[in-house]
Amino acid sequence: MSESNILDNINSPSDIKNLSEYELEELADELRTIIVETVSKNGGHLASNLGVVELTLAIHKVFDMPADKIVWDVGHQCYAHKIITGRKDKINTIRKEGGLSGFPKRSESVYDNFDTGHSSTSISAAFGISCGADIAKDSHYTVAVIGDGALSGGLAYEGLNNAGRYKKNFIVILNDNKMSISKNVGSMARYLSKTRIAPRYLDAKSNVQSTLDNVPVIGKPIANGMRNTKNWVKNELFGHRDNIFEQMGFTYYGPYDGHNIEQLVQALEAAKRRKGAVLVHVCTKKGKGYEFAEKDPTGFHGISSFDIDTGEPLSSSKGYSYIFGKYLCRLAEKDKRICAITAAMKQGTCLEEFSKKHKDRFFDVGIAEEHAVTFAGGLATDNVIPVFAVYSTFLQRAYDQIIHDAALQGLHVVLAIDRAGIVGEDGETHQGIFDTAFLNTIPNVTVYAPSSFAELENMLDKAILDTKGTVAVRYPRGSQGYLPDNFEPSAEPYSVYGDADSDDIIITYGRTFSEVCLAKNEINGKVCILKLNRIKPIEKKAVEIAMNYKRVYFFEEGIRTGGIGEKFGFDMYQSGFSGKYILTAIDGYVTQSTTKSALHKLGLDTEGIVARIKEERGLLNVSKKTS
């Protein structure tokens, strides 16, 4: 072996085809080093990426990308895939503005076959790709890689149920990094499984089947008898009578050591040779190769920049999520009706303390947001107050359940919507910009939007203890911003600040209130600020106040179409408003960058707010000349 890194000579998947097992193992070590170094600087998903390095190499050694297609479920484990598919020189830009996405992205590379970011989608998407290839008479392979966690999402089973009837080649790889292996899967089972996928065995099986099918009269009865005997032996040794995958029509191979490249390659080669739907079950270790991530895979799932030597984050702050978790615990101590629900995001939503102090009232339902809302609805029918803590981007998946299983029935379900608004580097799939608009369409839903930690607590009180029906409290990622000296935390429908006798009024809510207050300090002349604390339903009195101004500015960190600003403007014009209504909101998807940069580009930071108001006042050009 030379002193140079193997990765230096890897520019596409074809470059790993002829590598020996030893060289592939060396390459796996090099990939892990790069991944740890990159995530320590840029932040990102570490444990999941470290766990699939050998699996990624085995896939690219066996299959011929990009002719063959692969869909990574969620996609946060695609870093090694990106490095060996011609993007190693750009890996240092991952999750940065203008750089590589932290998820697969079709516009980024021919090796990324489907944009992902939310879980449980890979089987349905890959099956669609496979059927499309059939229509186009394309004989290449399609592979879906899905984790055991993503299998808790109902969409995965819908995909499995449909794909299991497929008579042509379709491969699902189950990346199991958490499930225990039952006792009947021991050395004998592994040996028989290995024998079962050996090429000579498969060829012999196929030849015997073909020969017997062509023998008149007695051939098929003999074949059926052999098949029944085989199934009995298989059931007794493997326990496959309870294997849901085979019951759904898949041929099941596994489980295999997900860090043994030789075993993985053999299993995948066997899957290629098998006609019909095949599921290959591999067991991996999250955080593999980096001690801190192995010990705390949850903590190193999605992480900000950190010190490689200690594993400690380089910066930390107590944000809205922390305040929510602490305060909910306090409320639950006083009121035994309160329970908490999470969809596999206990740490992200800061419910760890609740899960320990109130075990009997804490429910982690897995990656199943639809189930979480309907489950909450069921709880609410029995004098229980369920609080479902969920990221805004993931609540999108439960739109129907909010309508049908909560709001329509007037059930008191509380949605604690974390990461509302811009979240930054994870990009389009994770921005929390749609919840205001889709909740705005649902009757019998109340929505609060705090602008400070104290308001979050006040609004949780209001939502949990005082408000009837389905109610949401939405709050951003991170810490509270600037607050004026006369700021008073409130859970009342609205608050008014600034100069009531101005010609201009700025209306906003949530985090943007801080930027508006900073902007007011830079604007020459008077301006009034109307802060909406309850953004749905909009208080009629708030609309009446705005009617008194010549120019009304609405700044909203949410999607424009169907949003609060659009609704507020409609209400004003319906009431006869004849002035000028200027709405600044998000119109389209928001790409990856820091939150600060995104808000600036959207005109929702202090500078953008000042510029918009000066422009409308006819002062922008003057200020530019004098600056």
Secondary structure, DSSP 8 states (H G I E B T S, - for coil): --SS-GGGG-SSGGGGTT--HHHHHHHHHHHHHHHHHHHHHH-EE-HHHHHTHHHHHHHHHHS-TTTSEEEESSSTT-HHHHIIIIIGGGGGGTTSTTS--SS--TTT-TT--S---SSS-HHHHHHHHHHHHHHTT----EEEEEETTGGGSHHHHHHHHHHTT--S-EEEEEEESS----TTSSHHHHHHHHHHH-HHHHHHHHHHHHHHHTSTTTHHHHHHHHHHHHHHHHHHHH-GGG-HHHHTT-EEEEEEETT-HHHHHHHHHHHHHS-SEEEEEEE--TTTT-HHHHH-TTTTTEE--B-TTT--BS-----HHHHHHHHHHHHHHH-TTEEEEESS-TTTTT-HHHHHHTGGGEEE--S-HHHHHHHHHHHHTTT-EEEEEEEHHHHGGGHHHHIIIIITTT---EEEEES-B---TT-TTT-B-SHHHHHHTSTTEEEE--SSHHHHHHHHHIIIII--SEEEEE--SS------TT-----SSEEEEE-TTSSEEEEE-TTHHHHHHHHHHHSSS--EEEEESEEES--HHHHHHHTT-SEEEEEEEEESTTSHHHHHHHHHHHTT--SEEEEEEE-S---SS-HHHHHHHTT-SHHHHHHHHHHHHT-HHHHHHH-
